[in-house]
Amino acid sequence: MKSIFSIYEHLFLTREILQVTFHYVGYNESGRRIDSTYLQGSPARIRMGTNALVPGFEEGIRDMRPGGRRRMIIPPELGPPVGPSTFFSSKQFEVFDVELLGIKNCQRRTIGFYSDVVCN
């Protein structure tokens, strides 16, 4: 879906669940690449507002429009979980180059006791 609205405007105007599709390259504070959807061969798809993204990333992508590109510098307090099993240190800024590819509206559907979200 090609949209002239930002993600935030969609959420505010429609109160719908949104799925965003984007490419990114992530770097640690020293400039070392830590992740890239380009290298993985497919963009990321995430539903907004589900805590699937680190807080600073969701905040940074919220006012983007499809086709937009942005460099986000995320401070440690808004960054990803930290620990020995992750790439991240609690004292580092993370840098993401992001390209927002699209926004889709999603709807919750319930059939009996089963519920899921379908994105068009």
N, C-alpha and C positions, 0 to 999 in steps of 0.2 A: 504494500500500500504506500503510495507516494503521498506525503503529507506536507502541508505548508505550516503546520503547527508543531511546536516543540512537544516533547514528551510531557513536560509539566502542564502545558496548555491542554493536552488531551486528557490528562488525569483530572484536571480541574473542571473542564467543560463537560466531560462525559461521565465521569466517575466509573469508567470501565477498567477492566484489567487489561494491561498492555504487555505485549511481548516485543522486545527490541532486539534487533539483529545488528551486530557491529563487529568490526575487526579491531584488534588492538595489538600493540607491542608494549610489553612491560619491562621496565628497567629498575634496577636498584639504585641506591644513591650514588654509587661509584660509577654508574653508567653501564654496568654489565646487563645484557639482555637476560631476562629471567623467564619470559614466556612470550609467545606470539601466535595468534590465530592464523596469520599468513603462513607461517611455517607448518602449522597443523593441517592446513589445507581447507579449512572451513571456518566461517565466522561463528562467533558466539551468539546464542539465542537465550535470552533471560527474560523472565516476567518481572516487571518493576514492582517494587513494594513487597517483595517476598523474602527480603534479607538474603538473596542469593549473591549479591554483590557487596564488596566492602563499602562501608558508609561513604567514604570520600569519593569513590568511583560513581556510585549512584547519584550522589549530589552533583558531581561534575557533568554527568551525562544527561541529567534531568532537563536542562533547557536547550539541548541540542535539537537540531532538525535533521531529517534524513539528507544525506549528502554532505553533512558538516564534518569537519575534522577539528580536533582539539588536542592539545597537550595538557594533561592534568598532572599536577604535582601534589601528591597526597601526603599530608603530614602524618606522623606516627599515630597520633590519637584518632585519626579517621581511617587508618590503614587496615590491612588484613590481619587475621589471627597470627600470632607469633608463637614460636616454639621450635624445638629441635627437628620436628618433622616437616617444617615449612621452609621456604626460601627466605622468609622475612625475619628481620630483627626489629625489636620494639623501638630501637633508636634510629631507624632509618626512614627517610622520605622515600616514597615510591613514585615513579614517573610512568605515565601511560600515554602513548600516542593512540588516539581513538578516531575511528571513522564510523559514523552512524549510517548504516545501510538502509534500515527500514523500521517501521512501527506497524504492528498489527493489533487490531482490537480482538479481545478474547471474551468469551462468555463462559460462565459456569453452567454446566448442565448436570441434572440429577435424574437418574433412572433408578427407581426403587431406593436401595440403600447405597448405590454407587454414585459417586460424584467425581467429576473431573472438569478440566478447563479446556475448551476448544478455541483455537485461534484461527481466524480467517485471513 
